[in-house]
Amino acid sequence: MTQKSLPPVTRQVRVLTLDTHNADAQVEQILKALASDKRIAILRYLSSRISSINEIAKAMDIPASTATMHITILEEAGLVRTELKPANRGLQKVCSRVYDQIVIQLPAPQTDDSENIIDIPMPVGAYVDCQVAPTCGLVGEYGIIGELDDPTSFYHPERIYTQLLWFRHGYVEYRFPNRGYSHMELESLQFSAEVCSEAPHHNPDWPSDITLWVNDVEIGTWRSPGDFGGQRGVLTPVWWDEWNTQYGLLKIWRISESGTIIDGVPLSNVTVNDLKVSDHPYISLKIGVKNVGVPGGINIFGAKFGNYPQDLLLRLRFREKSRRSPA
């Protein structure tokens, strides 16, 4: 049988979470399938070809029965696909690799007040206002939106499909619905996004001061260390050249009654009460780079670009009005 090359576009990224018992079982099955040097070698061998069991056995220097056993385990885990194809003598089983990358999301800690939490995702392209300066651009899952380095492209009708946007300085503004409970009060507001600096192509040593505003209150500024590339992002489409920005860092801002932190580190003294959330039908969130300090630009990633399969995410945590957090 003549070996065939697999086109890159047929490969997928699989994202697994451990939030349910079914997902736990899937992850366990995949980890067991990968807990073998020989099966890893088979997956590496299938990275650029479609091969029969006999070809795999010959390449791995193992009996065909042993190759069949390994392929069965990989197939049951969903890592390999097999088909029966006509051969010189009857049919033969042909194998191909399904995924190039697998991302396993570890579970978040469970709390007994999860019913008091509201998560609101927001597509990266769903901003309602912007003010950006070149270098700038919008990219969707399948191509560039508008023109590169043209701020007017940020008003393009297809901007809603954006999966990666960048600009030198300025901001984009999102408005999240102000969902709440009449019998509860807002305890904290948390915002997360995958971001990094914006350099020509990419540069890991390219700092940038990235600022967050909520309801026009400046929350604080975080200094991004660089613009990351050189290695394809887990979710970054294959058509996006590797010398471009590939992924960012997942940053989590949390604003509570005691102040604002980013990734658990104190950022400012702004409290959730300073935001006057109850005075508005929406929660305005601006993220950007001021033209002062270190304006090294910003990249913002969507769920289908970078390393993290999420869009922008706002988390609102409530408590009963009669409750108070301990000092």
C-alpha positions as CSV (number, residue, x, y, z in Angstrom):
1,M,0.0,0.0,0.0
2,T,1.3,3.4,-0.9
3,Q,1.5,5.8,2.1
4,K,-0.5,9.0,1.8
5,S,0.1,12.3,3.4
6,L,-2.6,13.8,5.5
7,P,-3.4,17.5,4.8
8,P,-3.0,19.6,7.9
9,V,-6.6,20.9,7.7
10,T,-7.9,17.5,8.5
11,R,-6.4,17.6,12.0
12,Q,-8.2,18.9,15.0
13,V,-7.6,20.2,18.5
14,R,-9.5,18.4,21.2
15,V,-10.4,20.2,24.4
16,L,-11.5,18.2,27.4
17,T,-12.8,19.3,30.7
18,L,-13.1,17.4,33.9
19,D,-16.4,18.9,34.9
20,T,-18.5,15.8,34.5
21,H,-18.1,12.1,35.2
22,N,-18.3,11.3,31.5
23,A,-15.5,13.8,30.8
24,D,-13.4,12.2,33.6
25,A,-13.8,8.8,32.0
26,Q,-12.8,10.2,28.6
27,V,-9.7,11.9,30.1
28,E,-8.8,8.7,31.9
29,Q,-9.1,6.6,28.8
30,I,-6.9,9.1,26.8
31,L,-4.2,9.2,29.5
32,K,-4.1,5.4,29.6
33,A,-3.8,5.3,25.9
34,L,-0.9,7.7,26.0
35,A,0.9,5.9,28.9
36,S,2.9,3.8,26.5
37,D,6.1,4.7,24.6
38,K,5.1,2.4,21.8
39,R,1.7,4.0,21.3
40,I,3.3,7.4,21.4
41,A,5.7,6.2,18.7
42,I,2.7,5.0,16.6
43,L,1.0,8.4,16.9
44,R,4.3,10.1,15.9
45,Y,4.5,7.7,12.9
46,L,0.9,8.5,11.9
47,S,1.6,12.3,12.1
48,S,2.4,12.5,8.4
49,R,0.9,9.4,6.9
50,I,-2.0,6.9,6.6
51,S,-0.8,3.4,7.1
52,S,-2.0,-0.2,7.4
53,I,-1.6,-2.3,10.5
54,N,1.2,-4.3,8.8
55,E,3.0,-1.1,7.8
56,I,2.8,0.1,11.4
57,A,4.0,-3.2,12.7
58,K,7.0,-3.2,10.4
59,A,7.9,0.4,11.2
60,M,7.7,-0.3,15.0
61,D,9.4,-3.7,14.7
62,I,6.6,-5.5,16.5
63,P,4.3,-8.4,15.6
64,A,1.1,-7.4,13.7
65,S,-1.0,-8.8,16.6
66,T,0.8,-6.4,19.0
67,A,0.3,-3.5,16.6
68,T,-3.4,-4.4,16.4
69,M,-3.7,-4.3,20.2
70,H,-2.1,-0.8,20.4
71,I,-4.2,0.5,17.6
72,T,-7.4,-0.8,19.3
73,I,-6.5,1.1,22.5
74,L,-5.8,4.3,20.6
75,E,-9.0,3.9,18.6
76,E,-11.1,3.4,21.7
77,A,-9.6,6.5,23.1
78,G,-10.6,8.4,20.0
79,L,-7.0,9.2,19.0
80,V,-6.9,7.1,15.9
81,R,-9.4,6.4,13.2
82,T,-9.4,3.1,11.2
83,E,-11.1,2.1,8.0
84,L,-11.2,-1.1,5.9
85,K,-9.8,-0.6,2.5
86,P,-9.5,-3.0,-0.5
87,A,-6.1,-4.6,-0.8
88,N,-4.5,-7.2,-3.1
89,R,-5.9,-10.0,-0.8
90,G,-9.2,-8.9,0.6
91,L,-9.5,-6.0,3.0
92,Q,-6.9,-4.4,5.3
93,K,-7.3,-2.0,8.2
94,V,-6.0,1.5,7.4
95,C,-5.2,3.9,10.3
96,S,-5.0,7.7,10.6
97,R,-4.3,10.1,13.5
98,V,-7.3,12.2,14.5
99,Y,-5.7,15.0,16.6
100,D,-2.6,17.1,16.5
101,Q,-3.1,18.6,20.0
102,I,-5.2,17.7,23.1
103,V,-6.0,20.3,25.7
104,I,-7.1,19.1,29.1
105,Q,-8.8,21.7,31.3
106,L,-8.4,21.0,35.0
107,P,-11.6,21.4,37.1
108,A,-12.2,24.6,39.1
109,P,-12.8,24.2,42.8
110,Q,-16.4,23.4,43.7
111,T,-18.2,25.7,46.0
112,D,-21.5,25.4,47.8
113,D,-22.7,28.8,46.5
114,S,-22.4,28.1,42.8
115,E,-26.0,29.0,42.3
116,N,-25.0,32.6,43.3
117,I,-22.5,32.9,40.4
118,I,-23.4,34.2,37.0
119,D,-20.9,33.6,34.1
120,I,-21.3,35.8,31.0
121,P,-19.1,35.0,28.0
122,M,-18.5,37.7,25.4
123,P,-17.1,37.1,21.9
124,V,-13.9,39.1,21.3
125,G,-15.5,40.8,18.3
126,A,-18.7,41.9,20.2
127,Y,-17.2,45.3,21.3
128,V,-19.6,48.2,21.1
129,D,-17.0,51.0,20.9
130,C,-13.3,51.3,20.1
131,Q,-10.5,53.7,19.6
132,V,-7.4,52.0,18.1
133,A,-4.1,53.0,16.5
134,P,-1.9,51.0,14.2
135,T,-0.4,48.5,14.2
136,C,-3.9,47.0,14.4
137,G,-6.1,44.3,12.8
138,L,-8.8,41.7,13.1
139,V,-8.6,38.0,12.3
140,G,-11.3,35.4,12.2
141,E,-11.1,31.7,12.3
142,Y,-10.7,31.5,8.5
143,G,-9.0,34.7,7.5
144,I,-8.3,38.4,8.0
145,I,-11.2,40.7,8.5
146,G,-11.0,44.1,6.6
147,E,-7.5,45.5,6.1
148,L,-4.5,45.3,8.3
149,D,-3.3,48.5,10.1
150,D,-6.6,50.2,9.1
151,P,-8.5,51.4,12.2
152,T,-11.7,51.7,10.1
153,S,-11.7,47.9,9.8
154,F,-12.7,47.7,13.4
155,Y,-16.2,48.8,12.2
156,H,-16.4,46.1,9.6
157,P,-19.8,44.3,9.7
158,E,-18.0,40.9,10.1
159,R,-16.0,42.1,13.1
160,I,-18.4,39.9,15.3
161,Y,-16.5,36.9,13.9
162,T,-13.2,38.1,15.2
163,Q,-11.0,35.6,17.0
164,L,-7.9,37.8,17.4
165,L,-7.6,41.5,17.5
166,W,-4.7,43.8,18.2
167,F,-3.7,47.5,18.3
168,R,-0.8,49.7,19.4
169,H,-2.8,51.8,21.8
170,G,-6.4,52.7,22.4
171,Y,-9.2,50.5,23.7
172,V,-12.1,48.3,22.9
173,E,-15.3,48.5,25.0
174,Y,-17.7,45.6,25.8
175,R,-21.0,45.9,27.5
176,F,-22.2,42.9,29.5
177,P,-25.8,42.5,30.6
178,N,-26.2,43.5,34.2
179,R,-27.8,40.3,35.4
180,G,-28.5,39.9,39.1
181,Y,-30.9,38.9,41.7
182,S,-33.3,41.3,43.5
183,H,-32.7,39.6,46.8
184,M,-29.0,39.6,46.5
185,E,-26.1,42.0,46.3
186,L,-22.9,41.9,44.3
187,E,-20.0,40.5,46.2
188,S,-17.3,40.5,43.5
189,L,-16.8,40.9,39.8
190,Q,-14.2,38.8,37.9
191,F,-13.0,39.2,34.4
192,S,-10.7,36.9,32.4
193,A,-9.2,37.1,29.0
194,E,-6.2,35.7,27.0
195,V,-4.0,38.7,26.2
196,C,-0.4,39.7,25.5
197,S,1.6,42.6,24.1
198,E,1.7,43.6,20.4
199,A,5.1,43.6,18.7
200,P,6.1,43.4,15.0
201,H,5.6,39.6,14.2
202,H,6.3,38.5,17.9
203,N,8.8,39.3,20.6
204,P,8.8,37.7,24.0
205,D,10.7,40.7,25.4
206,W,8.2,43.4,24.5
207,P,6.5,44.8,27.6
208,S,3.2,46.7,27.5
209,D,1.1,48.3,30.1
210,I,-2.4,46.9,29.7
211,T,-5.2,48.8,31.5
212,L,-8.7,47.7,32.5
213,W,-11.7,50.0,33.1
214,V,-15.1,48.9,34.5
215,N,-18.0,51.4,34.3
216,D,-15.3,54.0,33.3
217,V,-13.5,53.4,36.6
218,E,-9.8,52.7,36.0
219,I,-9.2,49.3,37.7
220,G,-5.5,49.1,37.3
221,T,-2.6,48.4,34.9
222,W,-0.8,45.1,34.3
223,R,2.5,45.0,32.5
224,S,2.5,42.2,29.9
225,P,6.0,40.8,29.4
226,G,5.9,40.2,25.7
227,D,4.2,39.1,22.5
228,F,4.4,35.3,22.2
229,G,5.1,33.3,19.1
230,G,7.6,30.9,17.6
231,Q,5.4,28.0,18.6
232,R,1.9,27.6,17.3
233,G,-0.9,28.2,19.8
234,V,-2.9,25.2,20.8
235,L,-6.0,26.6,19.0
236,T,-4.4,28.9,16.5
237,P,-5.5,27.9,12.9
238,V,-2.9,26.4,10.6
239,W,-3.3,29.1,8.0
240,W,-2.0,31.8,10.5
241,D,1.8,32.0,9.8
242,E,4.0,30.9,12.7
243,W,6.0,34.1,12.7
244,N,2.9,36.0,13.8
245,T,1.6,36.3,17.4
246,Q,0.4,32.8,18.4
247,Y,-0.9,32.9,22.0
248,G,-1.2,35.0,25.1
249,L,-1.5,34.7,28.9
250,L,-4.8,34.0,30.6
251,K,-5.3,36.9,33.0
252,I,-7.9,37.0,35.8
253,W,-8.9,40.4,37.3
254,R,-11.1,40.2,40.5
255,I,-12.7,43.2,42.1
256,S,-14.2,42.7,45.6
257,E,-15.0,44.7,48.6
258,S,-11.3,44.6,49.7
259,G,-9.8,45.8,46.4
260,T,-8.6,44.5,43.0
261,I,-6.3,41.6,42.4
262,I,-4.9,40.1,39.2
263,D,-4.0,36.4,39.3
264,G,-4.2,36.7,43.1
265,V,-1.7,39.6,43.3
266,P,-2.9,43.0,44.5
267,L,-3.4,45.5,41.7
268,S,-5.3,48.5,43.1
269,N,-7.6,49.7,45.9
270,V,-10.6,49.9,43.6
271,T,-13.5,48.0,45.2
272,V,-16.7,46.5,43.8
273,N,-18.6,49.3,45.5
274,D,-16.7,51.9,43.5
275,L,-18.2,50.5,40.3
276,K,-21.8,51.4,41.1
277,V,-23.0,48.4,39.2
278,S,-26.6,48.7,40.3
279,D,-26.9,52.1,38.6
280,H,-26.5,50.7,35.1
281,P,-28.4,48.2,32.9
282,Y,-25.1,46.9,31.6
283,I,-21.5,46.5,32.9
284,S,-19.1,48.4,30.7
285,L,-15.7,46.9,30.4
286,K,-12.8,48.6,28.5
287,I,-9.4,47.0,28.0
288,G,-6.6,48.7,26.2
289,V,-3.3,50.5,26.3
290,K,-2.9,54.2,27.2
291,N,-0.5,56.2,25.1
292,V,1.7,56.7,28.2
293,G,3.9,54.4,30.3
294,V,5.0,51.4,28.2
295,P,2.5,51.4,25.2
296,G,3.6,48.1,23.7
297,G,0.2,47.3,22.3
298,I,-2.2,44.5,23.0
299,N,-3.5,41.2,21.5
300,I,-6.8,39.8,22.6
301,F,-7.6,36.2,21.8
302,G,-11.0,34.5,21.3
303,A,-12.0,30.9,21.9
304,K,-10.5,29.6,18.6
305,F,-7.1,31.3,18.7
306,G,-4.3,31.1,21.2
307,N,-4.0,28.6,24.0
308,Y,-7.2,28.9,25.9
309,P,-10.7,27.8,24.5
310,Q,-12.6,30.7,26.0
311,D,-13.9,34.1,24.9
312,L,-13.9,37.1,27.3
313,L,-15.6,36.0,30.5
314,L,-17.3,38.0,33.2
315,R,-18.2,36.3,36.4
316,L,-20.5,37.9,38.9
317,R,-20.7,36.5,42.4
318,F,-23.7,37.4,44.7
319,R,-24.6,36.9,48.3
320,E,-27.7,37.4,50.3
321,K,-28.2,41.0,51.3
322,S,-28.2,40.0,55.0
323,R,-24.8,38.3,54.7
324,R,-21.4,40.1,55.1
325,S,-18.0,38.8,54.2
326,P,-15.7,38.3,57.2
327,A,-13.2,41.1,57.8
